[in-house]
Amino acid sequence: MIEQFFKHDKLIVLSSLILAIGLSWTYLFLGAGMDMGMPAGMQMPNSGPVWSLQYTLTMFVMWWVMMVAMMLPSATPMILLFATVNKKAAKSVPTLIFAASYLLIWGAFSLVAVTLQWLLNASTLLDPMMKSSSHILSGGLLVIAGVYQFTPLKNACLRHCRTPMQFVMGHWKPGHMGALKMGVQHGAFCLGCCWFLMVLLFVGGVMNMLWIGGLALYVLVEKALPHGPFVGKLAGVALIVWGVILTVN
């Protein structure tokens, strides 16, 4: 019976991914253990949040879980393909290694995001909802994110994210360390494609669930739909125009 169960490993992987995504979104909808941007039981002084160890850890966990919720859906085809190819390999390894190393990249990104949040807080450029309080800052970040949509680096990373089979064929490495390296590589390509999420989250509000959901949907469209790259270019133009208007007003 156990052998029959593990024959359906692809179904197990898919079910695990759906569970992880669902739990991540639930955590965010419940407030990520926070109240108006502060950990439960803590109060915010007029000068802004106090960056204690508890607050910093809460911010890091919030960012990492948010990245899991937003990025794991678009990475699901790649993870499922790895599970399929891995099953046919002479020495298969747990798909969990590949998926975990992919998410490790977004953990590193979360450290950078928390550091940037701390710097913006110290400069009094964020409101309690972790949204930019400066039109100039918001406009500048929007323009930068829009321009990045047209760069060769963005296009190269997006191609890797949109073609899982080409990635597997070109980067396959056997064994446990191979799965670890492949997960890190795919995570790096994904980060290179979507780093501007950090910028847009600060513009729209890190605790704004509609904004978070909209960005997650955009990432999925850009990576999965046939005309995703074209949608990305349109989004780039819109971001630039929005940023310029916001800056001059």
N, C-alpha and C positions, 0 to 999 in steps of 0.2 A: 504493500500500500504506500509506504514511504517513497519507494522508487517511482511509482506511478505519479506521486505528487510532484517530485522534482523533475519529472519529464516535461512538465509545463512551466519551466523556469522563466520563459518569456512572460507568461501571464503573472507569475510572481513578481517579476521586475516591474511590470506595468502597474500592478496593484500597489506595490510599495511606493512607486512614484506618485500615484494618485493620492495615497495616504499622506505622504510627506507634503505635497502641495496643499492638500486640504487642511492639514494641521497648521501649516504656515499661515495660510490666509485666515484661519480661525484665530490664531494668536494675534494677528494684526487687527482684525475686527474687534477683538476683545480689548484692544488698547495697548497691546504689547507690554502689559504689566506696568502701564504708566497712566498718569492723570495729567492731561494738558502738558505733556512733554516731560513730566517728572515722575520718577519712580513712586509707587504707592507708599504713602506715609511720609513723604518729604514735601516741604513747602518751598516755593520759589520766591526769593526776595525780589525787590523792585529792580535790582541791578541784573537779574537774570539767574539762571540755574547755578547751583554750587557744584563744581566738578569734583565731587568726591569719588572714591573708588567705586562705590555702589552705583552712582549715577553713570560713570564712564562704562562700567560693565553692562549696565542696562542698555545704554546707547549702542554698544557694540553688538549685543545679542539682537537688539531690535533691527539694526542694519543688516546683519547676516541673515536673520529669518526673512526679512523683507526681500533680500536678494534671492533667497531660495524660492519664495512665493512668486517672484516676478520672472526669474530666469529659468527655473527648472521646467516649466511647461514647454518652452521653445527648445530645450536641450533633450527632451524626451525621445524624439526620433533617433538622435545620435546614441543615446544610452541603450535603446532597444536594439539598434543595429549592432552595437558592440556586443550585446548579450547574444545575439544570433550568430555572429561570426565567431565569438569566443567559444560558443558551444561546439562548433565544428573543428576547433583547433585541437591539436594533439594533446596539449596540456592546458586545459581551460582554467581560468582564475575567476574569483568572485567578481561579478559586475559591480558590486558595492565599492570595490577599490577604485574603479574608474569613476564612478559617480561621486564618491567622497573626495577624490583628488580634484575633480572639476569644481566642486563646491568650496574646496580649500582656497582656490583662487579668489572666489567671491568673499571668503573670509578675510583675505589680505586686503581686498578692496574696501571692506567694511572698516578696517583699521584706518585706512586713508580717509574714508568718509567721516569717521568720528573725529579725527584730527582736524579736518577742515571745519567741521561743525564747531569744535572748540575754538578755533581761530576766529570764526565768524561771530560766535557768541562774545568772545573777548573784545571784538571790535564793535559790539552792539549792533550788528547788521542782521540779526535774526530775531523774529518775534517769538512768543511762547510756543507757537505751533511749528517752530523751526522753518519758517518761511522768510525769505529775504525781505527786509523792511526798506530796502533801497531800490528805487527804480533804475538807477544807473547800474547797480550791481546786477539786478535781474536782467536788464536789457543786454548788458555785456555778456552775461553767461548764455543767454538765448542766442545771441549772434555767434558766439564761439561754437556752441553746439550745432547750429545750423551750418556753419562753414565746414565743420568736421565731416558732415554728411557727404561732402564732395571730394574728400581727400583720398589719395591712393591707399593709405593705410586702412581707412574705413572700408573701402571697396574690397580690399584683399581679405580682411577679416570676415566680412559678410559672406564672401564666396565660400570660405571654409565652413561657416556656420550653415549655409544653405545646401551644401553638398556633403552629407555625412559619409556616403560611400567613397567619395574621392579622398576624404580625410582618412578613413580607415585604410584604404589601399596605399596611401602615401605615407602614413605615419604608424602603421601597425608594428607593435613591439611585443614579443612573447613574454610570458611570465608575469609574476606579481609586480615587479619593478616596471615592466613594460606597460602594464595597465595604469600604474601610478603616473608614469611619464605621459602617457597618452591623455589621461584625464587633465593633467596640468596644461598640456599643450592646447587641448580643446578649450579649456577654461580661459587660457590666455587669448585665444582667437575671439572667444565670446566677449571677453572684457574689452579687447581692442575694438570690437564692433559696437559695444553698448556702454562705454564708460560715461557717455554724456547723461545717462540716467541720473547719476549723482548730481549733476548740474541742474537738471530739470526738476529733481525732487526738492532741491533747495528753493527753486523758483516758485513751484506750486504748493509747497508745504509738505514736509516729510511725514506728517500725520494726516494728510488729506487722502482719505481712502479712495475717493473718486479719481484723484490725480494718479495715485499709485496704480489703480486698476486700469486706467486709460493708457498709461505707459506700458504696463505689462501686455495689454492687448496689442499695442503698436509693435512691440518687439516680436510678438508671435506672428503678426501679419507680415512684417518685413522679412522674417526668416523663413516662413513656411509657405506663403502664398506665391503663386507664379509671378505676379507683378510686384512683389515685395520691394525690390530695389527701386522701382519707379515711385512707389509710395514713399520710400525713404527720401528720395530727391525732392518730392513735393513737400514733405515735412521739413526738409532743410530750408527750402525757400520760405515757408511759412514762419519758421523759427527766426530767420534773419529779419524778415519784415516786422514780425512782432517785436523783436528785440530793438530794432531801430525806432519804431514808434514809441515803445516804452521809455527809451532813453531820452528822446527829444521832448517828451511831454512832461 
